[in-house]
Amino acid sequence: MRSEDRSLFEMTPGMRLAIFLAATGISMILGALITFSIVAAYLHVGLSDIQMALMQPGNGHISLFANAFASLIAFLVPSIAVAFFTRGAIMENMGFKSVSSFKLVQWVILLAFSGLLLSGALASLTEKIPVPVNFKNWADKLEETYKKAMMAMTQMNSFGDLLINLLAVALIPAIVEELYFRGSLQKTLRDWSGKPLLAIVITAIVFSAFHFSYFGFLSRMALGILLGLIYEYTKTIWLPALLHFINNGIAVIALYSVRGDQHKIDKVMDENLPIYWGVIALAMVTYLLYRLKQEAHYERLD
């Protein structure tokens, strides 16, 4: 259904942003309550004991799908709400537009690997930024909690486990997070401010903050800017989702390749790149974005 058929519900960008924020709060609470209730009933534990239960080695797959299910509710509800109150077809408003050229896919794949190099260098840069001792201790504890949660969720003993993790950790988050951040928040901010770059940067900051990691903040913000530029140039959610999936998928495959060796697992999760790689990677990303923008422009002219 197009919004022209439901003109009563058309909203200004400012109103859509308010609806988006309200829907985000509601959907996150609902997502957590519904997911925790189902998990508590399945594991026969109280709501207060869920976090500890999910960290147990035998509950890795339950933790995995609980996180994916909660993300589906938390990110999809605001995305659908914003799309509904925007002029045009709901699916198109969410960014579900076909990819016009395979060349665009090629550039995005190359951007994914170049972006990984940039992220690794930015992680090294973050570690060298002087911060107060108390803040550093807080950041270290936050990172340790994140690693424990990831290890609990990504226990992989077989190829089947790898496929399950690629679905729950890489594919589902890639799609729903891109719908939420790029297809909804960035688009609404762009419509509201009329400034695409401002919308991209603000969305990237929020995207990174959502992951609650100080040491990964610059890396994820850079990734968010890259994803935002891809969406701005191509106008389809599928291409930023593809890059997001590759980014997550490589991390999952890397953990699978070193399963059973805690030393190697720690190395994979902590490994960064020398800062000078950031200069090389930035040049590569800039060139590839230029080619992507050109290709998207030519496709729209055709």
Backbone hydrogen bonds, N-H to C=O, Kabsch-Sander energy under -0.5 kcal/mol:
donor,donor_aa,acceptor,acceptor_aa,energy
3,S,88,G,-1.2
5,D,2,R,-1.7
6,R,3,S,-1.2
7,S,4,E,-0.6
9,F,6,R,-2.6
10,E,7,S,-1.4
11,M,85,F,-1.6
16,R,12,T,-2.5
17,L,13,P,-2.2
18,A,14,G,-1.7
19,I,15,M,-2.5
20,F,16,R,-2.6
21,L,17,L,-2.4
22,A,18,A,-2.3
23,A,19,I,-3.0
24,T,20,F,-2.1
25,G,21,L,-2.0
26,I,22,A,-2.3
27,S,23,A,-2.9
28,M,24,T,-2.2
29,I,25,G,-1.7
30,L,26,I,-2.8
31,G,27,S,-2.9
32,A,28,M,-2.1
33,L,29,I,-2.6
34,I,30,L,-3.0
35,T,31,G,-2.2
36,F,32,A,-2.8
37,S,33,L,-2.2
38,I,34,I,-2.2
39,V,35,T,-2.6
40,A,36,F,-2.8
41,A,37,S,-2.1
42,Y,38,I,-2.2
43,L,39,V,-2.8
44,H,40,A,-1.0
45,V,40,A,-1.8
49,D,46,G,-1.4
50,I,47,L,-1.0
53,A,49,D,-2.2
54,L,50,I,-2.8
55,M,51,Q,-1.0
56,Q,53,A,-1.2
59,N,56,Q,-1.9
60,G,57,P,-1.0
63,S,59,N,-2.5
64,L,60,G,-2.2
65,F,61,H,-2.4
66,A,62,I,-2.3
67,N,63,S,-2.1
68,A,64,L,-1.9
69,F,65,F,-2.7
70,A,66,A,-2.4
71,S,67,N,-2.0
72,L,68,A,-2.1
73,I,69,F,-1.8
74,A,70,A,-2.7
75,F,71,S,-2.7
76,L,72,L,-1.9
77,V,73,I,-1.5
79,S,75,F,-1.1
80,I,76,L,-2.7
81,A,77,V,-2.2
82,V,78,P,-2.5
83,A,79,S,-2.1
84,F,80,I,-2.2
85,F,81,A,-1.5
86,T,83,A,-1.2
90,I,1,M,-1.2
93,N,89,A,-2.5
94,M,90,I,-1.5
95,G,92,E,-1.2
96,F,91,M,-2.3
97,K,95,G,-2.3
100,S,98,S,-0.6
104,L,101,S,-0.7
105,V,101,S,-0.9
106,Q,102,F,-2.0
107,W,103,K,-2.2
108,V,104,L,-2.0
109,I,105,V,-2.3
110,L,106,Q,-2.1
111,L,107,W,-2.2
112,A,108,V,-2.1
113,F,109,I,-1.5
114,S,110,L,-2.1
115,G,111,L,-2.8
116,L,112,A,-1.4
117,L,113,F,-1.3
118,L,114,S,-1.9
119,S,115,G,-2.6
120,G,116,L,-2.2
121,A,117,L,-1.9
122,L,118,L,-2.3
123,A,119,S,-2.0
124,S,120,G,-1.4
125,L,121,A,-2.0
126,T,122,L,-2.4
127,E,123,A,-1.5
128,K,124,S,-0.8
128,K,125,L,-0.8
129,I,125,L,-0.5
129,I,126,T,-1.2
136,K,132,P,-2.4
137,N,133,V,-2.6
138,W,134,N,-2.2
139,A,135,F,-2.7
140,D,136,K,-2.5
141,K,137,N,-2.1
142,L,138,W,-2.2
143,E,139,A,-2.3
144,E,140,D,-2.3
145,T,141,K,-2.3
146,Y,142,L,-2.1
147,K,143,E,-2.4
148,K,144,E,-2.3
149,A,145,T,-2.2
150,M,146,Y,-2.5
151,M,147,K,-2.7
152,A,148,K,-2.2
153,M,149,A,-1.9
154,T,150,M,-2.4
156,M,154,T,-0.6
162,L,158,S,-1.7
163,L,159,F,-2.1
164,I,160,G,-2.2
165,N,161,D,-2.5
166,L,162,L,-2.5
167,L,163,L,-1.9
168,A,164,I,-2.8
169,V,165,N,-3.0
170,A,165,N,-1.0
170,A,166,L,-0.5
171,L,166,L,-2.9
172,I,167,L,-2.6
174,A,170,A,-1.3
175,I,171,L,-2.1
176,V,172,I,-2.5
177,E,173,P,-2.3
178,E,174,A,-1.2
179,L,175,I,-2.2
180,Y,176,V,-1.9
181,F,177,E,-3.2
182,R,178,E,-1.0
183,G,178,E,-2.8
185,L,180,Y,-2.6
186,Q,181,F,-3.1
187,K,182,R,-1.1
188,T,184,S,-2.5
189,L,185,L,-2.7
190,R,186,Q,-2.4
191,D,187,K,-2.4
192,W,188,T,-2.2
193,S,189,L,-2.9
194,G,190,R,-2.7
199,A,195,K,-2.1
200,I,196,P,-2.3
201,V,197,L,-2.5
202,I,198,L,-2.5
203,T,199,A,-2.1
204,A,200,I,-2.3
205,I,201,V,-2.2
206,V,202,I,-2.3
207,F,203,T,-2.8
208,S,204,A,-2.3
209,A,205,I,-2.5
210,F,206,V,-2.0
211,H,208,S,-1.4
212,F,209,A,-1.7
217,F,214,Y,-1.6
220,R,216,G,-2.6
221,M,217,F,-2.4
222,A,218,L,-2.5
223,L,219,S,-2.1
224,G,220,R,-2.6
225,I,221,M,-2.3
226,L,222,A,-2.3
227,L,223,L,-2.8
228,G,224,G,-2.4
229,L,225,I,-2.4
230,I,226,L,-2.1
231,Y,227,L,-2.2
232,E,228,G,-2.4
233,Y,229,L,-2.5
234,T,230,I,-2.4
235,K,231,Y,-2.5
237,I,95,G,-3.1
238,W,95,G,-0.5
241,A,237,I,-2.0
242,L,238,W,-1.9
243,L,239,L,-2.1
244,H,240,P,-2.5
245,F,241,A,-2.6
246,I,242,L,-2.4
247,N,243,L,-2.5
248,N,244,H,-2.4
249,G,245,F,-3.4
250,I,246,I,-2.5
251,A,247,N,-1.1
252,V,248,N,-2.0
253,I,249,G,-2.8
254,A,250,I,-2.4
255,L,251,A,-2.0
256,Y,252,V,-2.2
257,S,253,I,-2.2
258,V,254,A,-0.8
258,V,255,L,-0.5
259,R,256,Y,-1.2
261,D,258,V,-1.9
262,Q,260,G,-0.6
265,I,261,D,-2.4
266,D,262,Q,-2.6
267,K,263,H,-1.8
268,V,264,K,-2.5
269,M,265,I,-2.2
270,D,266,D,-1.6
271,E,267,K,-1.8
273,L,120,G,-1.3
277,W,274,P,-1.5
278,G,275,I,-1.9
279,V,275,I,-0.6
279,V,276,Y,-0.6
280,I,276,Y,-1.4
281,A,277,W,-3.1
282,L,278,G,-2.5
283,A,279,V,-1.8
284,M,280,I,-2.0
285,V,281,A,-3.0
286,T,282,L,-2.5
287,Y,283,A,-2.1
288,L,284,M,-2.6
289,L,285,V,-2.5
290,Y,286,T,-1.9
291,R,287,Y,-2.2
292,L,288,L,-2.4
293,K,289,L,-2.7
294,Q,290,Y,-2.3
295,E,291,R,-2.5
296,A,292,L,-2.6
297,H,293,K,-2.2
298,Y,294,Q,-2.5
299,E,295,E,-2.2
300,R,296,A,-1.8
301,L,297,H,-1.8
302,D,298,Y,-2.0
